[in-house]
Amino acid sequence: MMKRRVVIIGAAGRDFHNFNMVFRDNPDYEVVAFLTTQIPNIDKRVYPPSLAGKYYPKGIPILSISMLEYVVKKFNIDLVVLSYSDITQQEFVELVSRVLALGPSFTIIGSKYTTLKSRVPVIAVVATRTGAGKSTVSRRISRILRDFSIKYVVIRHPMAYGELEKMVVQRFASLEDIDKHAYSIEEKEEYEPHVKDGTIVYAGVDYAKVLEQAEKEADVIIWDGGNNDIPFIKPDLLITVVDASRSISDLKSFPGLINLILADIIVINKVNLATDDQLEKIKSEIRKYNKRATIIETESLIVVDKPELIRGHRVLVVEDSPTVTHGGLKYCAGYTAAIKYGAKEIVDPSPYLTPSLKKILGKYEHLKGILPTLGYGRELMKEFERVLNSVDCDTVVLGTQSEITRYIKVNKPVVKVKFVLKERGEIKLDNIIRSFLRKYKVHSRN
């Protein structure tokens, strides 16, 4: 029987996981290439033989999605596998149509074949779209477990943008670990807040091995999701975060709607940014897909360390990249703070962009007047630093969770902004977690 030739479309995360779970040791398929999208500068690599397995002695090339037509025709591809997240309905239809017009079959691999089972209870935090506030919810759950004296770790959705053989299993317990092993600003944005809170974070490329290591030092695992992807590890409690400030259509992105359907708990976040009418419409839409989940409402509050450096000043707003690029938001914490605290002017960074940054941001027509933290690799990080420092402004307003001033030189005064979660209503997350621990007989080690 001839092997079916496959390409996997992804963004250095689920694509590698799906390969490891379904294709790596499968003699019926030949994965010809990974095709990357969403994240810049992560192609022109090889998925190494040590990770690819016995059928791939030369590894597997990692190419750009722009080469889809070329690869499908040249290698007579039989099957194209969708393995990334944060896709709108329109983007989904366009991708399926683009593939089917070339002739191959198109598929998405179900969780039955890709989800790992943990020996310890798992709380998963996911979302319907990037930027909904997963991180603040994950950190809130971490603090609750810490207050209950429960031994836990966080397993983070992968961001495998560096040297893959060095990223098979990653353990971050200190800022030094992050500085040594994190390849991009995006990784630092996600790991730093956890580590500063005293939480150990695991990530990597091979999640069977990641899970095996994490289980050795935890009585509970928190899955901290990426984008709006479904968990890699089977959750015993699935918490889905919904952004109340977004349009109803954002509930139906892929695969975020799956998270909504499967949720045990739905956190409607940013309710302070929505009208009562918006909130009721969101709740009504949620109940069309999930009638059983408990709904918790939370506010997302801005905290600014030096508001006096915003008021009356010309400011450059820096936002975390995924939220405002493929996450689709026009702005986030930084811009919100600049408006709230009366900036004289929000300076447009576009005249200062390097050609490569201009090309990357040109894909996102909704982005105006802000600078995303585009630091994927050393060269792009240097370009980001150069642009940041060349903008003619008084203050840089940092809406990113990472302390970028630790590793990027900024030649202007800096204001740090973050969102803080505030629960409202009678149903609280600590009561939910207490019941969960009782159900799975998890006790304090003290």
Buried (B, 14 or more C-beta within 10 A) or exposed (E): EEEBBBBBBBBBBBBBBBBBBBBBEBEEBBBBBBBBBBBBBBBEBBBBBEBBBEBBEEBBBBBBBEBBEEBBEEBEBBBBBBBBBBBBEEBBEEBBEBBEEBEBEBEEBEEEEBBBEBEBBBBBBBBBBBBBBBBBBBBBBBBBBBEBEBBBBBBBBBBBBBEBEEBBBBBBBEBEBBEEBBBBBBBBBBBBBBBEEEBBBBBBBBBBBBBBBBBEEBBBBBBBBBBBBBBBBBBBBBBBBBBBBBEEEBBBBBBBBBBBEBBBBBBBBBBBBBEEEBBEBBBEBBEEBBEEBEBBBBBBEBEBEBBEBBBEBBBBBBBBBBBBBBBBBEBBBBBBBBBBBEBBBBBBBBEBBBEBBEEBBEEBEEBEBBBBBBBBBEEBBEBBBEBBBEBEBBBBBBBBBBBBEEBBEBEBBBBBBBBEBBBEEEEBBBEBBEEBBEEBEBEEEE
